[in-house]
């Protein structure tokens, strides 16, 4: 029969029967027991009986189980009269658009929910769930829809529905060894840490119960970093934890330029602040990238070029 009937459930059953019969004949030809004839034995027998020099593996003779050849999602898409069972069949991506419809219908049943510690499914994982190929635009539209759905404060949360499209991210900050707070002769708690950025290396000491005073190599931070962007980068860990003006910090930094020095101090101060915060705040810092070393370095110059990427000006003569 022509048309969609070739993928009906009856068709698949018929193909399985023919496959089992062919497997028995092939086992008898090879002189082996049909009951213990596995797929590996079938592949070996086909390669022996039908030798091929084709480089493309998919073009060579094969004998696979029908469930491995015919798409699983297309088995029961239409009834006996040939009419599609799903109302979105003619969109070409019925599972995907059905998912979009269900998400829109559930928007008013979802509360704003904190998904810290989890991530959305990747495009490949979503394709495996739907058994359909998705474009980058399809995937980004679905993620935007889920994010919009999470921001609407209405109704009760449908937690099971949301968790189907997210995966838990293992907490990695628990593995890090956090040094306990130390105390100076005045009884003030402090924490010491180091950080790097490009060729810059920084060592910081963060004191508790401070006024927000920061010195870098014995110089006030306003004079050492005259550029506002560098000061914002340096203070970001304190701003992220809402601790601006609650700590004093003494920094020693060397190497590199002002921008990389600010990055090294930021990493060192973020590591030092771990001794003052809770595990939950520490996990938020890790997810924000405050505890991650920036691996970027200056790209080397290439031979035959003016710079790392720039080419020499072309001249005809």
C-alpha positions in Angstrom: 0.0 0.0 0.0 1.1 3.5 -0.7 1.0 6.6 1.5 1.3 6.7 5.3 0.0 3.1 5.8 3.5 1.7 5.2 4.4 2.9 8.7 1.3 1.5 10.5 1.7 -0.9 13.5 0.5 -3.8 11.3 3.2 -3.0 8.8 5.9 -3.0 11.5 4.7 -6.3 12.8 4.8 -7.8 9.3 8.4 -6.4 8.9 9.4 -8.0 12.2 8.0 -11.4 11.1 9.9 -11.2 7.8 13.1 -10.2 9.7 12.8 -13.2 12.0 12.3 -15.5 9.0 15.2 -14.0 7.2 17.4 -14.3 10.3 16.6 -18.1 10.5 17.5 -18.6 6.8 20.7 -16.6 7.3 21.7 -18.7 10.3 21.1 -21.9 8.4 23.2 -20.6 5.6 26.0 -19.9 8.0 25.6 -23.2 9.8 24.7 -21.6 13.1 21.9 -22.0 15.6 19.0 -19.6 14.7 18.0 -19.3 18.4 21.4 -17.8 19.4 22.0 -15.8 16.2 22.5 -12.2 17.4 22.6 -8.9 15.6 26.5 -9.0 15.6 26.3 -12.4 13.9 23.9 -11.0 11.3 26.3 -8.1 10.5 29.2 -10.5 10.3 27.3 -12.8 7.9 26.1 -10.0 5.7 29.6 -8.6 5.4 30.8 -12.1 4.5 28.1 -12.9 2.0 27.9 -9.4 0.4 31.4 -7.9 0.4 31.4 -4.3 -0.5 34.1 -1.7 -1.1 31.8 1.3 -0.6 33.3 3.8 1.8 29.9 5.1 3.0 28.8 2.7 5.7 25.1 3.4 5.2 25.3 2.4 1.5 26.6 -1.1 2.3 24.2 -4.1 2.5 22.6 -4.4 5.9 19.9 -6.3 7.8 18.7 -4.5 10.9 15.6 -5.0 13.1 12.6 -3.0 11.8 12.5 -1.0 15.1 16.0 0.3 14.3 15.1 1.4 10.8 11.6 2.8 11.0 11.2 5.9 13.2 9.4 5.0 16.4 7.4 8.2 16.5 5.7 7.5 13.1 4.2 4.1 14.0 0.7 5.2 15.1 0.3 8.6 13.5 -2.8 7.8 11.6 -5.9 5.6 11.9 -7.3 2.8 9.7 -9.0 5.4 7.4 -5.6 7.1 6.8 -6.5 10.3 8.8 -3.9 11.6 11.2 -4.6 11.0 14.9 -3.0 14.3 16.0 -4.5 17.6 15.1 -1.0 19.1 14.5 0.2 16.3 12.2 0.4 18.6 9.1 2.7 21.1 10.9 5.6 18.6 10.3 6.6 18.7 14.0 3.5 17.7 15.8 5.3 16.8 19.1 7.2 20.1 19.2 4.1 22.3 18.5 2.0 20.2 20.9 4.7 20.9 23.5 4.4 24.7 22.8 0.6 24.6 23.1 0.7 22.8 26.4 3.3 25.2 27.8 1.1 28.2 26.8 -1.9 26.6 28.4 0.0 26.1 31.6 1.3 29.7 31.8 -1.4 30.8 34.3 -0.7 27.7 36.5 2.9 28.5 37.1 4.5 30.6 39.9 7.8 32.4 39.7 10.2 29.6 40.7 13.9 29.7 41.5 15.7 27.2 39.2 19.1 27.7 40.8 21.0 24.4 40.7 19.4 23.2 37.6 19.5 23.8 33.8 17.2 23.4 30.8 17.5 20.4 28.5 20.0 20.9 25.7 18.8 20.9 22.1 20.0 17.3 21.6 18.3 16.1 24.7 15.0 17.8 23.7 15.3 16.1 20.2 15.8 12.7 21.9 12.7 13.3 24.0 10.5 14.4 21.1 12.0 12.1 18.5 12.0 15.1 16.1 14.7 17.2 14.6 14.6 20.9 15.8 16.3 23.9 14.4 18.2 26.4 16.6 15.3 28.8 16.3 12.8 26.2 17.4 14.9 25.4 20.5 15.4 29.0 21.5 11.7 29.8 21.1 10.8 26.9 23.4 13.4 28.0 26.0 12.1 31.6 25.9 8.6 30.2 26.4 9.7 28.2 29.5 11.5 31.2 30.9 8.4 33.4 30.4 6.3 30.7 32.0 8.6 30.7 35.1 8.3 34.5 35.6 4.5 34.7 35.8 3.3 34.9 39.4 -0.1 33.2 39.2 -1.7 29.9 40.4 0.0 26.8 41.8 3.2 25.5 40.5 3.1 22.5 38.2 6.4 21.2 39.3 6.4 17.9 37.5 5.8 19.6 34.2 8.7 22.0 34.6 11.1 19.4 35.9 10.6 17.4 32.7 12.6 20.0 30.8 15.3 20.7 33.3 18.2 18.7 34.9 19.8 19.2 38.2 23.3 20.6 38.2 25.5 19.0 40.8 26.8 21.4 43.5 30.5 21.6 43.0 31.4 24.2 45.6 30.9 21.7 48.4 34.0 19.9 47.2 36.2 23.0 47.7 38.0 23.3 51.0 37.1 26.6 52.7 39.6 27.9 55.2 38.1 29.0 58.5 38.2 32.6 59.6 41.3 33.8 61.3 41.5 36.6 64.0 44.1 39.3 64.5 45.3 40.8 67.7 42.3 43.1 67.9 39.9 40.1 67.6 38.8 41.1 64.0 37.9 38.2 61.8 39.7 38.1 58.4 40.3 35.7 55.5 43.1 35.5 53.0 43.1 34.3 49.4 44.9 34.5 46.1 43.7 35.0 42.5 45.1 35.2 39.0 44.2 36.8 35.7 46.4 36.7 32.6 49.9 37.5 34.0 48.6 39.3 37.1 48.7 37.7 40.6 46.9 39.1 43.6 46.8 38.3 47.3 43.9 39.9 49.4 43.0 40.0 53.0 39.3 40.7 53.7 38.4 42.0 57.2 35.0 41.7 58.8 33.1 44.7 60.4 34.8 47.2 58.1 33.8 50.5 56.5 34.5 49.6 52.8 38.1 50.9 52.8 40.2 49.2 50.1 43.9 49.7 49.5 46.0 48.2 46.7 49.7 48.0 47.1 49.4 50.6 49.9 47.5 53.1 47.7 43.8 53.9 47.9 41.7 52.1 45.3 40.5 55.4 43.8 44.0 56.4 42.9 45.3 53.0 41.9 42.4 52.3 39.6 41.3 55.6 38.1 39.1 53.8 35.5 35.6 53.3 36.8 35.2 49.9 35.0 38.2 48.5 36.9 36.7 49.6 40.2 33.3 48.1 39.3 35.0 44.8 38.5 36.9 44.8 41.7 33.8 45.5 43.8 31.4 43.2 42.1 31.7 40.2 44.6 30.8 42.6 47.4 27.9 44.0 45.4 26.7 40.6 44.4 26.5 39.5 48.1 25.1 42.9 49.2 28.2 43.5 51.4 29.5 46.8 50.1 30.7 48.9 53.0 30.8 45.9 55.4 34.4 44.8 54.8 37.8 46.3 54.5 40.3 44.8 52.1 44.0 45.0 51.7 45.4 43.9 48.3 48.8 43.1 47.0 49.0 42.7 43.2 51.8 42.4 40.6 52.2 41.8 36.9 49.9 42.7 34.0 47.9 45.8 33.4 45.2 47.5 35.4 42.4 45.5 33.9 43.9 42.1 34.5 45.0 43.2 38.0 41.4 44.2 38.8 40.3 40.7 37.6 42.8 39.0 39.7 41.7 41.0 42.8 38.1 40.2 42.0 38.7 36.4 42.0 40.8 36.6 45.1 38.2 38.6 47.0 35.4 36.3 45.9 37.4 33.3 47.2 38.1 35.1 50.5 34.4 36.0 51.0 33.5 32.3 51.0 34.6 32.2 54.7 31.9 34.8 55.5 28.9 33.5 53.6 26.6 30.5 53.7 26.8 27.4 51.5 23.7 28.7 49.5 25.3 32.1 48.8 28.5 30.2 47.9 26.6 28.2 45.3 25.1 31.4 43.9 28.6 32.8 43.6 29.8 29.7 41.7 26.9 29.8 39.3 27.6 33.5 38.7 31.2 32.7 37.7 32.8 34.6 40.6 34.8 31.5 41.7 35.9 30.5 38.2 39.4 31.4 36.9 39.3 33.3 33.6 41.4 31.2 31.3 41.7 33.8 28.5 45.2 35.0 27.6 46.7 37.1 24.9 46.8 35.2 21.6 50.2 34.9 20.1 51.4 36.6 16.9 51.4 34.3 13.9 54.3 34.2 11.4 53.5 35.9 8.1 50.9 38.1 9.8 50.9 41.5 11.3 49.4 40.3 14.5 47.4 37.4 16.0 44.6 37.8 13.5 45.4 40.9 11.5 47.0 40.3 8.0 49.5 42.6 6.3 48.0 45.1 3.9 47.9 43.6 0.4 49.7 45.4 -2.3 49.5 44.5 -5.9 53.1 45.5 -6.6 
